[in-house]
Every structure is written in structure tokens, then in C-alpha cells.
Amino acid sequence: MSSQNTDVLAQSLKPRHVRMLSIGGVIGAGLFVGSGHAIAEAGPAVLLAYIAAGALVVLIMRMLAEMAVAAPDSGSFSTYADKSLGRWAGFTIGWLYWWFWVLVIPLEANAAGTILHSWFPQVAVWEYTLAITTILTISNLFSVKNYGEFEFWFALLKVVAIVAFLCAGSLAVFGLMPGSSTQGISHLYDTQGFMPNGISAVLAAILTTMFSFMGTEIVTIAAAESREPKKQITQATNSVIWRIALFYLLSIFIVVALVPWNTPSLMKAGSYQTAMQMMNLPYAKQIVDVVVLIAVCSCLNSALYTASRMIYSLSRRQDAPAIASRTTRSGTPWVAVLFSTAAAFLAVIANYLAPSAVFEFLLASSGAIALLVYLVIAASHLVLRKKREARGEKLSYRMWLFPGLTWATMVFIVGVLIAMLFNPQHRSEIIATGLLTLAVIVASQIVQRKRATRKNAEMVAVRS
């Protein structure tokens, strides 16, 4: 692979790539399987948790889009944090975000390998995991169009699956599904009420559901590699409300309407499979397995892409090794892709060789990164918006009710972080993420001091 002298990314993503990425990018395995845990935790009132988490994502995306439309960048919120809060902030949130997606790579690859192994047990899980990761890594190495094309079809299949579920579920709710053993919406209240475990369970479910939406922001990173980034970002952000309402709120509503919240299989098999089995749909498990396999491959593909673009952006800002900004003739940051994949494999090796407590800490360290990213986006927006208004700049895309809504969002995020600290299930995540964040902040200060020392030495050399 030969690299360009400019080391710039190609703008090769087509409008249909970005459009489908924005539609399907928010749909992960957490919706099909993980939502069952949230339902079992909060009961039908889990809908309130999804509304709260979804509203937060809508507001964060609106702020991020305002900044991205004004200055599209593959580093997205990391770059904006650099410009607004200081170099340490861009450095810290960029590396934390990269670490989050690096850990996602082996987790999703293992999930995909486990599904394939259940179909074809003669091949080991690790062999499937290695093959899937290798295929998608090679795909990401050639051109961003490959990522866009893979993600286009992954997202399309996920959307088709959800629409089909919504249609079948709606027929069952109205009593029009032949052979269904459940109908109506009575399960919203007939099993110990709408909020059987109280408001505290709903608050706990918010923490669970919030991480299902992580990845919505990827479209602002990907749009920077399209020919009309401002247009693509605007369209994607404007559609985020109906995407969350359709894919999450409506589908979860159908599940809790048709399935009693305390059904044991919600935790074991997941919400979609349980609902489909109660509707007596044939091959429910096999169908959900195929959809989940597509979802985890999509997430793995996006993790490789996002991690590589973030470290590429950090490298361009001299906050990561310079070699990570090297690109191929097609404008692909090949070193960044390989570096991210290699880090993911090291995490897998740590899982096998290191004590279990070590890998558990690594996983826990990413637990609150999503919230930190959201908090930094809101803080960056607050600063950059005031700076642009002071310069008299006209913004073509704006956050609503500024600055009140931005401040309210920040207060809400801080409140959630505090709630996590006092929740035994999430306390370890806050502590681990906090320790990792402090370590990265210290690293940023060391890097800045070395950079300053080098500049001073160069200035002295020039003067002499």
C-alpha cells in the first residue's frame, strides 16, 4: 500500500450510504436481545426509560449536528472539544472514544462467532471470530466505500427485520394475527401495574437503555467522508426523532403489550424472540439469530471504522503517533485501521492470559464513556456557540432553546453519572471509567509538556 503525501481521507461515501447509516446505525443487538433485561428490570414502565434516553440522544445529536454542519470533521466531537475546552479535552475524549470501540470489536466478533458456532459446531468460536474480524478489517483497508456498502446492506436488513416485526406485532395487538396466543395491550398494566418495581427501577433501566443508543453519533464522523457533509448531517439529524420513535419506542411498546414483563424468557432469549414465540411465529429463534448476527456484524464493522477515524484524527492533531495518519491512494487510513484491530486482538489475548479481574476492569472502564462523550459534546456546544455568536457568524443549523436546553442536558447527564455511582450494578463502571479518564488526562499533560519542550528547543536552535 502506498500512501499519499497529503494523508487526507477520500470523500467516497455516497448519499445512500450515509442515509442508510443514519437510519440503521442506531439499531444494535441491544435492541433485539438486551432490551429484554431492561423490560425485566422496570416492567412496562421501561417505555419511560427509553423515552428519557431517546430524548437525551436527540438533544445531543442536535448539538453535535450544529457543530458538525459548521465544521465537518472526521474527529467530530473530539475536534470540537479541542477547539472549545482545550487540547486536553480533545485528547482525552478522543482516546476514550477510541478505546470504547476497540473493546466493542472483540465483543461483537465473539457474539457473531457464538451464533455461527451454534449453527455449525464443527468450527470453533475463536475461528469464526478471527475470520469475521479479518474479513471486515480487510474490507475497511481498501476503501471507505467498502465500509459504506457493507453498512448499507447491514442497515437495510436490520430495518426490514424491524418493520416486519412491527407489522406482525401490530396485527397481534389488534387481534388480527392468526394463531397468536397473545393480543391487545392488557399486559401494559395487568401484571402488578404499569410500574411494578417503582421509579427507582425505571431510573436503573435508563442506565441500561442509554447504552443501546451509542453509535448514533457515527453519522457525523462518516459524513465528513461524503461529498456533501453538511447536507447529509442535517438530513440524518432531522430524522433521528422518528428513527428512535419507530425502531425503539414502538417496537418495545409492542413487546411489553404482548409479553408479561416478568416472563423468564425475556432475560434468556431476548425481547424479540419471546414476543415472536408468543405470536406463534415459526422459526422465531432462527430468525432472531440471523438478525442479531447481522446486527453484531454491523456493529463490528462500524467499530473498526469509527476507531480508525478517531485515531486518524488524533494523529492529524499530533495527539497520536504520526504514522496513524498515513493513508492509501484511495484515502483510507490503513495504519489506523490495523492499529485499532491490533489493539482489539490484544484485548482478546488479555481475556485469555490475564486474570479475569483484569479483563473485567477493561470492560468496566468503557461503561460510562458514552455519558462522558455526551457531556463533552454539550459542553463544547455551549462554548463554541457563544464564540460563533460573538464573532457574528450565521448558523444554518441550530440547537433548540439555547443555552437553557444545553445546560439542562448537562445537568441530566451529571445526574445520571451520580446515579450510576450510587447504584451497585454500575458503581464499578463509574470507578473504572473514572480511573481510566484520569490516566488519559495525565497522559495528555505529559504529551503537551513534551511538545512544548520540543518547540522551545527548536526556537532556541533557530535563534542560535
C-alpha positions in Angstrom: 0.0 0.0 0.0 1.4 3.3 -1.0 0.3 6.4 0.8 -0.4 9.9 -0.4 1.7 12.8 0.7 -1.3 14.7 1.9 -2.6 11.8 4.0 -6.2 13.0 3.6 -9.4 11.0 3.7 -11.3 10.3 0.5 -14.9 11.7 0.2 -16.2 8.4 -1.3 -19.3 7.7 0.8 -22.4 8.0 -1.4 -25.6 9.7 -0.1 -27.4 6.4 0.1 -24.5 5.1 2.3 -24.8 8.0 4.8 -28.6 7.9 4.6 -28.9 4.2 5.5 -26.1 4.5 8.1 -28.1 7.2 9.8 -31.3 5.1 9.7 -29.8 1.7 10.7 -26.8 2.9 12.7 -28.9 3.3 15.8 -30.1 -0.3 15.7 -27.8 -2.7 17.5 -28.0 -6.1 19.1 -29.1 -4.3 22.3 -32.5 -3.7 20.8 -33.1 -7.3 19.8 -31.6 -9.0 22.9 -30.5 -6.5 25.6 -33.9 -4.8 25.8 -35.2 -7.9 27.5 -33.1 -7.1 30.5 -34.4 -3.6 30.7 -38.0 -4.8 30.5 -37.5 -7.4 33.2 -36.0 -4.6 35.4 -38.6 -1.9 35.0 -41.7 -3.6 33.6 -43.9 -1.8 31.1 -42.5 1.5 32.5 -39.4 0.7 30.6 -41.0 2.8 27.9 -40.3 5.9 30.2 -36.7 4.9 30.3 -36.5 4.6 26.5 -38.2 8.0 26.2 -35.7 9.6 28.5 -32.7 8.0 26.9 -34.0 8.7 23.4 -34.7 12.4 24.3 -31.2 12.8 25.5 -29.8 11.3 22.3 -32.0 13.6 20.2 -30.7 16.7 22.1 -27.0 15.6 21.9 -27.3 14.9 18.2 -28.9 18.3 17.6 -25.9 20.0 19.4 -23.4 17.8 17.6 -25.0 18.5 14.2 -24.9 22.2 14.8 -21.1 22.0 15.3 -20.6 19.4 12.5 -22.5 21.4 9.9 -20.4 24.5 10.8 -17.2 22.5 10.5 -17.4 18.9 9.3 -14.5 16.8 10.6 -13.7 13.1 10.9 -12.7 13.7 14.5 -16.2 15.1 15.2 -16.7 15.9 18.9 -13.1 15.3 19.8 -12.0 18.1 17.4 -14.8 20.4 18.8 -13.7 19.7 22.4 -10.1 20.5 21.3 -11.3 23.9 19.9 -13.6 24.8 22.8 -12.4 23.2 26.0 -8.8 22.8 25.3 -6.3 20.4 23.9 -6.5 18.1 26.9 -10.3 17.7 26.4 -10.0 16.7 22.7 -7.1 14.4 23.5 -8.9 12.7 26.4 -12.4 12.2 24.9 -10.8 11.1 21.6 -8.7 8.4 23.2 -11.6 7.3 25.5 -13.9 7.0 22.5 -11.3 5.0 20.5 -10.9 2.7 23.5 -14.7 2.2 23.7 -14.9 1.0 20.1 -11.7 -1.1 20.3 -13.4 -3.1 23.1 -16.5 -3.4 21.0 -14.6 -5.2 18.2 -13.8 -8.4 20.1 -17.1 -8.5 22.0 -19.2 -8.3 18.8 -16.9 -10.7 16.9 -17.3 -13.2 19.7 -21.1 -12.8 19.7 -21.1 -13.4 16.0 -18.8 -16.4 16.4 -21.0 -17.9 19.1 -24.1 -17.7 16.8 -22.3 -19.3 13.9 -20.9 -22.0 16.2 -24.4 -22.9 17.3 -25.3 -23.5 13.6 -22.1 -25.2 12.6 -20.4 -26.6 15.8 -17.6 -28.3 13.9 -15.9 -24.9 13.7 -14.6 -23.3 17.0 -16.0 -20.0 18.1 -12.5 -18.4 18.0 -12.1 -19.4 14.4 -15.3 -17.7 13.4 -14.3 -14.7 15.5 -10.9 -14.4 13.7 -12.4 -14.9 10.3 -15.2 -12.3 10.7 -12.7 -9.7 12.1 -10.2 -10.4 9.4 -12.8 -10.1 6.6 -14.2 -6.8 7.9 -10.7 -5.4 8.6 -9.6 -6.2 5.0 -12.8 -4.6 3.7 -12.0 -1.4 5.7 -8.5 -1.3 4.4 -9.4 -0.9 0.8 -11.8 2.0 0.6 -14.4 3.8 2.7 -16.8 2.8 0.0 -16.5 -0.8 1.2 -17.5 0.2 4.7 -20.4 2.2 3.3 -21.5 -0.7 1.1 -21.3 -3.2 3.9 -23.1 -0.9 6.3 -25.8 -0.1 3.7 -26.8 -3.7 3.4 -26.4 -4.5 7.0 -28.6 -1.5 7.9 -31.2 -2.3 5.2 -31.6 -5.8 6.5 -32.0 -4.6 10.1 -34.6 -2.1 9.1 -36.5 -4.7 7.1 -36.5 -7.0 10.1 -37.8 -4.4 12.4 -40.5 -3.3 10.0 -41.6 -6.9 9.6 -41.7 -7.3 13.4 -43.7 -4.1 13.8 -46.2 -5.3 11.2 -46.6 -8.7 12.8 -46.8 -7.2 16.3 -49.4 -4.6 15.3 -51.6 -7.4 13.8 -51.3 -9.3 17.1 -52.1 -6.3 19.2 -55.3 -5.7 17.2 -56.2 -9.4 17.3 -55.6 -10.0 13.6 -52.6 -12.4 13.8 -53.8 -15.9 13.0 -52.7 -18.5 15.6 -51.3 -15.9 18.0 -51.6 -16.8 21.7 -51.4 -13.1 22.8 -53.2 -9.9 21.8 -54.3 -6.5 23.0 -52.4 -4.2 25.3 -53.5 -5.5 28.7 -50.0 -6.6 29.7 -49.1 -2.9 30.0 -51.0 -2.9 33.3 -52.4 -6.3 34.3 -49.2 -7.7 35.8 -48.7 -5.7 39.0 -49.4 -2.5 37.2 -47.5 -0.2 34.7 -44.6 0.5 37.1 -44.3 -2.8 39.2 -40.9 -2.1 40.6 -41.2 1.6 41.3 -39.5 4.7 39.9 -36.0 3.5 41.1 -36.2 0.6 38.7 -37.1 3.0 35.8 -34.1 5.1 36.7 -31.9 2.0 36.7 -33.3 1.0 33.3 -32.4 4.4 31.9 -28.8 3.4 32.6 -29.3 0.1 30.7 -31.1 1.6 27.8 -28.9 4.6 27.3 -26.0 2.5 26.0 -28.3 1.0 23.3 -28.2 4.3 21.5 -24.4 4.6 21.4 -23.3 4.8 17.8 -25.9 7.4 16.7 -23.1 10.0 16.5 -21.1 7.9 14.0 -23.0 9.5 11.1 -21.3 12.9 11.8 -17.9 11.1 11.5 -18.9 9.3 8.3 -20.5 12.3 6.7 -17.1 14.0 6.7 -16.1 11.5 4.1 -19.0 12.3 1.8 -19.1 15.0 -0.9 -22.0 16.9 0.8 -21.3 16.5 4.6 -23.4 19.4 5.7 -26.4 18.2 3.8 -26.0 14.6 5.0 -25.6 15.6 8.6 -28.6 17.8 8.5 -30.8 15.1 7.0 -29.6 12.5 9.4 -30.1 14.6 12.5 -33.6 15.7 11.4 -34.6 12.1 11.1 -33.3 10.9 14.4 -36.6 11.6 16.2 -38.7 9.3 14.0 -35.9 6.7 13.9 -35.9 6.4 17.7 -39.7 6.6 17.9 -40.2 3.9 15.3 -37.4 1.4 16.0 -37.2 1.7 19.8 -40.3 3.1 21.3 -42.9 1.4 19.0 -41.1 -1.9 18.9 -40.7 -2.0 22.7 -44.3 -0.9 23.2 -45.4 -3.9 21.1 -43.2 -6.2 23.2 -44.5 -5.0 26.6 -48.0 -5.0 25.3 -47.9 -8.6 24.1 -45.5 -10.2 26.7 -45.9 -10.0 30.5 -42.8 -8.2 31.9 -41.9 -11.0 34.3 -41.7 -13.7 31.6 -38.5 -15.6 32.3 -37.5 -15.9 28.6 -37.2 -12.1 28.3 -33.9 -12.4 30.1 -32.8 -15.6 28.4 -33.9 -15.3 24.8 -34.4 -11.6 24.4 -37.5 -9.4 23.8 -38.0 -10.0 20.1 -37.7 -13.8 20.2 -40.0 -14.0 23.2 -42.7 -11.8 21.5 -42.4 -13.8 18.3 -42.8 -17.1 20.1 -45.9 -15.8 21.9 -47.3 -14.8 18.5 -46.5 -18.4 17.4 -44.4 -17.3 14.5 -42.4 -20.3 13.1 -38.6 -20.4 13.4 -38.6 -17.4 15.8 -35.2 -18.3 17.3 -33.6 -18.9 13.9 -34.9 -15.6 12.5 -33.7 -13.6 15.6 -30.3 -15.3 15.4 -29.9 -14.2 11.8 -31.0 -10.7 12.6 -28.7 -10.5 15.7 -25.8 -11.9 13.6 -26.4 -9.1 11.1 -26.6 -6.5 13.9 -23.4 -7.6 15.6 -21.5 -7.7 12.2 -22.8 -4.2 11.5 -21.6 -3.0 14.9 -18.2 -4.7 14.4 -17.9 -3.0 11.0 -18.8 0.4 12.5 -16.4 -0.2 15.4 -13.5 -0.8 13.1 -14.4 2.3 11.0 -15.0 4.6 13.9 -12.0 3.6 16.0 -9.7 4.1 12.9 -11.1 7.5 12.1 -10.8 8.8 15.6 -7.2 7.8 16.0 -6.5 9.2 12.5 -8.0 12.5 13.6 -5.9 12.4 16.8 -2.8 11.7 14.7 -3.5 14.7 12.5 -3.7 16.8 15.6 -0.4 15.4 16.8 -2.2 13.7 19.7 -1.4 10.1 18.5 1.6 8.6 16.6 2.2 10.4 13.4 2.1 7.2 11.3 -1.6 6.7 12.2 -2.4 9.5 9.7 -0.9 7.6 6.7 -3.5 6.8 4.0 -3.6 4.7 0.9 -4.0 6.1 -2.6 -7.8 5.6 -2.1 -7.7 7.8 1.0 -8.0 5.0 3.6 -6.1 5.4 6.9 -4.7 1.9 6.7 -2.3 2.3 9.7 -5.2 3.5 11.9 -7.3 0.5 10.8 -4.6 -2.0 11.6 -3.6 -0.3 14.8 -7.2 -0.4 16.1 -7.6 -4.1 15.1 -4.3 -5.0 16.7 -5.5 -3.3 20.0 -8.7 -5.3 19.8 -6.7 -8.6 19.5 -4.6 -7.6 22.5 -7.8 -7.2 24.5 -8.8 -10.7 23.4 -5.3 -12.1 24.5 -5.7 -10.3 27.8 -9.0 -12.1 28.3 -7.3 -15.5 27.9 -3.9 -14.8 29.6 -4.6 -12.2 32.2 -6.5 -12.8 35.4 -10.3 -12.4 35.0 -10.3 -9.3 37.1 -8.0 -7.6 34.6 -10.4 -8.1 31.7 -13.4 -7.3 33.8 -11.8 -3.9 34.6 -11.1 -3.3 30.9 -14.7 -3.9 30.1 -15.9 -1.8 33.1 -13.6 1.1 32.0 -15.8 1.7 29.0 -19.1 1.6 30.9 -19.6 5.4 31.3 -17.7 6.6 28.3 -20.9 7.2 26.3 -22.1 9.6 29.0 -18.7 11.3 29.1 -18.9 11.8 25.3 -22.4 13.3 25.6 -21.3 15.6 28.4 -18.3 16.8 26.4 -20.5 17.3 23.3 -22.9 19.5 25.3 -20.0 21.5 27.0 -18.3 22.0 23.6 -21.5 23.2 22.1 -22.1 25.7 24.9 -18.6 27.2 24.3 -18.5 27.1 20.5 -22.0 28.5 20.1 -21.1 31.6 22.3 -17.9 32.1 20.4 -19.6 31.9 17.0 -22.3 34.3 18.1 -19.6 36.7 19.4 -18.0 36.7 16.0 -21.3 37.4 14.4 -21.4 34.0 12.4 -24.7 32.9 11.0 -25.5 29.3 11.8 -27.5 27.4 9.2 -28.4 24.7 11.7 -29.1 25.5 15.4 -29.8 23.7 18.7 -33.2 24.5 20.2 -33.7 26.9 23.1 -30.0 27.7 23.6 -28.5 27.9 26.2 -31.2 26.7 28.5 -31.7 23.3 26.9 -27.9 22.7 26.6 -27.5 23.4 30.3 -30.4 21.1 31.2 -28.9 18.3 29.2 -25.6 18.7 31.0 -27.3 18.6 34.4 -29.2 15.5 33.4 -26.1 13.7 32.3 -24.3 14.6 35.6 -27.3 13.3 37.5 -27.2 10.0 35.6 -23.5 9.7 36.4 -24.1 10.3 40.1 -27.0 7.8 40.0 -24.6 5.2 38.5 -22.1 5.9 41.3 -24.8 5.1 43.9 -26.1 2.1 42.0 -24.3 -1.2 43.0 -24.7 -2.6 39.5 -23.0 0.3 37.8 -20.6 1.6 40.5 -17.7 -0.4 39.2 -18.2 1.1 35.8 -18.0 4.7 37.1 -14.9 3.9 39.2 -13.1 2.1 36.3 -14.1 4.8 33.7 -13.0 7.5 36.2 -9.6 5.9 36.7 -9.1 5.4 33.0 -10.1 9.1 32.3 -7.7 10.4 34.9 -4.9 8.3 33.4 -5.6 9.7 29.9 -5.8 13.2 31.3 -2.3 12.7 32.9 -1.0 11.3 29.6 -2.4 14.4 27.7 -0.5 16.7 30.1 2.7 14.7 29.6 2.3 14.8 25.8 1.7 18.6 25.9 4.7 19.3 28.0 7.0 17.2 25.7 5.5 19.1 22.7 6.2 22.4 24.4 9.7 21.4 25.4 10.4 20.4 21.8 9.1 23.6 20.4 11.2 25.7 22.8 14.3 23.7 21.9 13.6 24.3 18.2 13.1 28.0 18.8 16.4 28.2 20.7 18.2 26.3 17.9 16.8 28.8 15.3 17.9 31.8 17.3 21.4 30.5 17.8 
